[in-house]
Amino acid sequence: MAIQLLRGTLSLLKWGLCAVGALALALTALIATPLQRPPELRSVSDSVKGIDFTRQVALEQFQARDGTWLGYRHYQPKGPATGRGAIFIHGSSGSSGTINFVLTAELAAHGVETWALDMRGHGASGTRGDIGYVGQLEDDLVDFVAHVRKSAPDLPLTLIGHSAGAGFSLRVAATPIVQDLFVRTVLLAPYLGYDAPTNRPHSGGWANADVPRFIGLAALRKLGIDCCAQLPALAFAVPVNSEAILTPVYSDRLMRNFATRGYRLDFAATTRPITIFGGTDDEMMISENYAAAVQAIKPDIDVKLIEGINHMGIVTNPKAVNAIAEDVATRGSGQS
């Protein structure tokens, strides 16, 4: 009897080890799958044509809690100040120095004191394409607001994000420790996640995720193993040899942090007013689906569509930037 029991135990152990080995091989194969960069998306590359960069202000820096210097640009209000401020979060691959400065300069022209931040992993902030841990971007934003408050202690601040930066801004709006730093959130052509009805496949050709690697790393985290998050997991359709300006690839942890936790979860957790602006000609997002998708969760979310505007036009086209700047300049001072 004892011998049979021992044989049974050894057999179970053998098959258990085989299963563990098979799982390890499967996860290794998933994680080892190489990331494929998509071809250049011309609608994004061509958006720089005709842009007047003379309105862009100089880059400044502040020090985050871990000692890293992060970049930003500060646009003083032009003409009569509105008594309102804004912090702008750029989209995927970009920075405060890319063409979204057309909007931040226009906000200042409307009397809104505006700060545009290079999110860690972009521009002049930290290691390009990577961060230290998921949640570091929220920590950086808290540190940046503290820096802003040294010169503007009482200015009501609106958080504005574009595309992936809008997804992150929604994440912030749903985070108790951060959401109260802002009186209002404005989302421009927001990327709400792969499962949102507002997202075109692969963001219209802009982004390509390493899905097998993402699944493998997610499975490891479920098993309590948090490793390899520095591996590249998301690539963008930027021009060849544009790395000096743009961030072509995100690590797994940057990809997960610079996004919502899930748009349904995040919208449900928001407590301050939110406005969404979309363009009817957006090649990355299905703008006509924004209202139904978000108002099913929060009916009071304001959704505005601008005719004839594509994804980058929402931050560069004169019609769009004027409408957004007018909105920010006249709202967000305690009222919705």
C-alpha positions in Angstrom: 0.0 0.0 0.0 2.8 2.4 0.9 4.6 1.6 -2.3 1.5 2.3 -4.4 0.9 5.6 -2.6 4.4 6.6 -3.2 4.2 5.7 -6.9 1.0 7.7 -7.2 2.5 10.7 -5.5 5.6 10.5 -7.8 3.3 10.2 -10.8 1.3 13.3 -9.8 4.6 15.2 -9.1 5.9 14.2 -12.5 2.8 15.3 -14.4 2.7 18.5 -12.2 6.3 19.3 -13.2 5.5 18.6 -16.8 2.5 21.0 -16.6 4.7 23.7 -15.0 7.4 23.2 -17.6 4.8 23.4 -20.5 3.3 26.6 -19.0 6.8 28.1 -18.6 7.6 27.3 -22.2 4.3 28.8 -23.4 4.8 32.0 -21.4 8.4 32.3 -22.6 7.3 31.9 -26.2 4.6 34.6 -25.8 7.0 37.0 -24.1 9.7 36.4 -26.7 7.5 37.3 -29.6 9.1 40.3 -31.3 7.3 43.7 -31.5 6.5 44.8 -35.1 6.6 48.5 -35.9 3.8 49.7 -38.2 4.6 51.7 -41.3 4.5 55.5 -41.1 1.1 57.0 -40.8 1.1 59.9 -43.3 -1.9 61.8 -41.8 0.2 62.3 -38.6 3.5 63.0 -40.3 1.9 65.5 -42.6 0.2 67.4 -39.8 3.4 69.3 -39.1 3.3 71.0 -42.5 2.6 74.7 -42.3 2.9 74.9 -38.5 4.5 78.1 -37.2 6.8 77.1 -34.4 7.7 80.6 -33.4 4.9 80.6 -30.8 6.5 77.7 -28.9 8.2 78.7 -25.6 11.4 77.4 -24.2 11.7 74.1 -22.3 12.0 74.3 -18.5 12.6 71.5 -16.0 11.5 70.5 -12.5 12.7 67.6 -10.3 10.3 64.8 -9.5 10.3 62.9 -6.2 12.8 60.3 -7.4 15.3 63.0 -8.4 14.6 62.8 -12.2 14.4 66.1 -14.1 11.2 66.3 -16.1 10.6 68.8 -18.9 7.7 71.2 -19.4 6.7 74.5 -21.1 5.0 77.4 -19.5 2.7 79.6 -21.5 1.9 82.9 -19.8 -1.5 84.3 -20.5 -1.7 86.9 -23.3 -3.9 89.9 -22.9 -6.5 89.9 -20.0 -6.0 86.9 -17.8 -9.1 84.8 -17.2 -8.1 83.6 -13.7 -7.9 80.1 -15.0 -5.1 77.7 -15.6 -4.6 74.5 -17.6 -2.1 71.6 -17.6 -1.9 69.8 -21.0 -0.9 66.2 -21.5 0.3 65.3 -25.0 -0.6 62.1 -26.9 1.3 58.9 -27.5 4.9 59.3 -28.9 4.7 63.1 -28.5 5.9 65.8 -26.0 5.4 69.4 -25.1 7.6 70.3 -28.1 5.5 68.6 -30.8 2.8 70.3 -32.8 0.2 70.3 -30.0 1.9 73.5 -28.8 -0.5 75.2 -31.3 -3.3 74.5 -28.8 -1.3 75.4 -25.7 -0.2 78.7 -27.3 -3.9 79.4 -28.2 -5.0 78.7 -24.6 -2.5 81.4 -23.5 -3.8 83.7 -26.2 -7.3 83.3 -24.6 -5.9 84.3 -21.2 -5.4 80.9 -19.7 -2.1 80.3 -18.0 -1.0 77.0 -19.4 1.7 74.3 -18.6 2.5 71.5 -21.1 4.3 68.6 -19.5 6.7 66.1 -21.1 5.4 62.9 -19.6 8.1 60.7 -18.2 9.3 58.4 -21.1 8.9 61.2 -23.6 10.7 64.4 -24.7 13.0 65.7 -22.1 11.6 63.5 -19.2 13.5 60.4 -18.1 14.3 57.4 -20.2 12.7 57.6 -23.6 9.9 54.9 -23.9 10.0 53.6 -20.3 9.1 54.4 -16.7 10.1 52.8 -13.4 6.7 51.4 -12.4 3.0 51.6 -13.1 1.7 54.6 -11.2 4.8 56.7 -11.6 3.1 59.0 -14.1 0.4 59.9 -11.5 3.2 60.5 -9.0 5.0 62.8 -11.5 1.8 64.7 -12.1 1.2 65.3 -8.4 4.8 66.5 -8.1 4.3 68.8 -11.1 1.2 70.4 -9.7 3.1 71.0 -6.5 5.7 72.8 -8.6 3.0 74.8 -10.4 1.5 75.8 -7.0 4.7 77.6 -6.0 3.9 80.3 -8.5 0.1 79.9 -8.8 -1.1 78.8 -5.4 -4.8 79.5 -6.0 -5.3 79.2 -9.7 -8.1 76.7 -10.6 -6.6 74.1 -13.0 -8.2 72.3 -15.8 -6.5 69.0 -16.9 -6.5 68.6 -20.7 -5.3 65.5 -22.5 -5.0 64.5 -26.2 -5.5 61.0 -27.5 -3.5 58.6 -25.2 -2.9 61.6 -23.0 -6.6 62.0 -22.8 -6.9 58.3 -21.7 -4.3 59.0 -19.0 -6.2 62.2 -18.0 -9.4 60.1 -17.5 -7.3 57.8 -15.4 -6.3 60.8 -13.3 -9.9 62.1 -13.1 -10.8 58.8 -11.5 -7.9 58.6 -9.0 -8.9 60.0 -5.6 -5.4 61.2 -4.7 -5.1 63.2 -8.0 -8.6 64.1 -9.1 -9.0 66.9 -6.5 -6.1 68.8 -8.0 -8.2 69.8 -10.9 -11.6 71.5 -11.2 -12.4 70.0 -14.6 -11.0 67.5 -17.2 -11.1 68.1 -21.0 -10.5 65.0 -23.2 -9.5 65.7 -26.8 -10.0 62.8 -29.2 -9.5 60.4 -26.3 -8.2 56.9 -26.7 -10.4 55.0 -24.3 -8.8 51.6 -24.7 -8.7 48.6 -27.1 -12.2 47.5 -26.0 -13.9 50.9 -26.4 -16.5 51.3 -29.3 -14.7 54.6 -30.1 -11.4 53.0 -31.1 -10.6 51.9 -34.6 -8.5 48.7 -35.0 -4.9 49.5 -34.3 -5.9 53.1 -33.9 -6.3 53.5 -37.6 -2.8 52.2 -38.2 -1.1 54.4 -35.7 -0.2 51.8 -33.1 0.7 48.1 -33.0 0.8 46.2 -29.7 2.8 43.0 -29.1 -0.3 41.1 -28.0 1.4 37.8 -27.2 3.9 39.6 -25.0 1.2 41.5 -23.3 -0.7 38.3 -22.6 2.4 36.5 -21.4 3.3 39.3 -19.0 -0.3 39.6 -17.8 -0.3 35.9 -17.0 2.9 36.2 -15.0 1.4 39.0 -13.0 -1.6 36.8 -12.2 0.8 34.3 -10.9 2.4 36.9 -8.7 5.5 37.3 -10.9 6.0 41.0 -11.9 9.0 40.8 -14.3 10.1 42.0 -17.8 7.8 45.0 -17.7 10.6 47.0 -19.3 10.3 45.0 -22.5 8.9 46.9 -25.5 5.2 46.2 -26.0 3.7 49.0 -28.2 5.1 50.6 -31.4 3.9 53.7 -33.2 3.7 54.6 -36.9 6.3 57.4 -36.7 8.7 58.4 -39.5 12.0 56.6 -39.8 14.8 58.4 -38.0 12.4 60.6 -35.9 13.6 59.3 -32.6 15.2 62.6 -31.7 11.7 64.2 -31.5 9.2 61.3 -31.1 9.0 58.2 -28.9 8.6 55.2 -31.3 8.1 52.4 -28.8 6.7 52.0 -25.3 7.6 49.5 -22.6 4.9 47.3 -21.2 4.7 49.4 -18.0 4.6 52.7 -19.8 1.9 51.3 -22.1 -0.2 50.2 -19.1 0.3 53.5 -17.2 -0.3 56.0 -20.0 -3.9 54.8 -20.5 -7.2 54.3 -18.7 -7.6 51.4 -16.3 -10.7 50.7 -18.4 -13.0 53.4 -19.6 -16.1 52.1 -17.9 -14.4 51.8 -14.5 -12.7 55.2 -14.8 -15.8 57.2 -16.0 -17.8 55.7 -13.2 -15.2 56.8 -10.6 -15.0 60.4 -11.8 -16.4 63.2 -9.5 -15.6 66.4 -11.4 -17.0 67.8 -14.7 -15.7 66.2 -18.0 -15.9 67.5 -21.5 -15.0 65.5 -24.6 -14.0 67.1 -27.9 -13.8 64.9 -31.1 -13.3 65.5 -34.8 -15.8 64.1 -37.3 -12.9 63.1 -39.6 -10.8 61.4 -37.0 -8.9 58.5 -38.7 -8.0 56.9 -35.4 -11.2 57.2 -33.3 -14.9 56.7 -34.1 -16.0 60.1 -32.8 -19.7 59.6 -33.4 -19.6 56.8 -30.8 -18.3 58.9 -27.9 -21.6 60.2 -26.7 -23.4 56.8 -26.5 -20.3 55.1 -25.0 -19.6 57.6 -22.2 -23.1 58.9 -21.4 -24.3 55.4 -20.8 -22.0 55.5 -17.8 -22.2 59.2 -16.8 -25.1 61.0 -18.5 -23.8 64.5 -17.7 -20.6 64.2 -19.6 -20.4 66.9 -22.3 -19.5 65.7 -25.8 -18.7 68.1 -28.6 -17.9 67.1 -32.2 -16.1 69.5 -34.5 -16.9 69.1 -38.2 -14.1 68.4 -40.7 -11.3 67.8 -38.0 -9.0 64.8 -37.9 -7.0 63.3 -35.1 -4.1 65.8 -35.1 -6.3 68.7 -36.3 -8.0 68.7 -32.9 -4.8 70.3 -31.5 -3.7 72.2 -34.6 -6.6 73.3 -36.8 -7.5 77.0 -36.1 -11.3 76.1 -35.9 -10.7 73.4 -33.4 -8.1 75.1 -31.2 -10.1 78.3 -31.0 -13.3 76.3 -29.9 -11.3 74.4 -27.2 -9.5 77.5 -26.0 -12.7 79.4 -25.7 -14.3 76.6 -23.8 -11.4 76.3 -21.3 -11.2 80.1 -20.9 -14.8 80.5 -20.0 -15.4 77.4 -17.9 -13.5 75.6 -15.1 -13.5 78.2 -12.4 -15.6 76.1 -9.9 -18.6 75.8 -12.3 -19.0 73.0 -14.8 
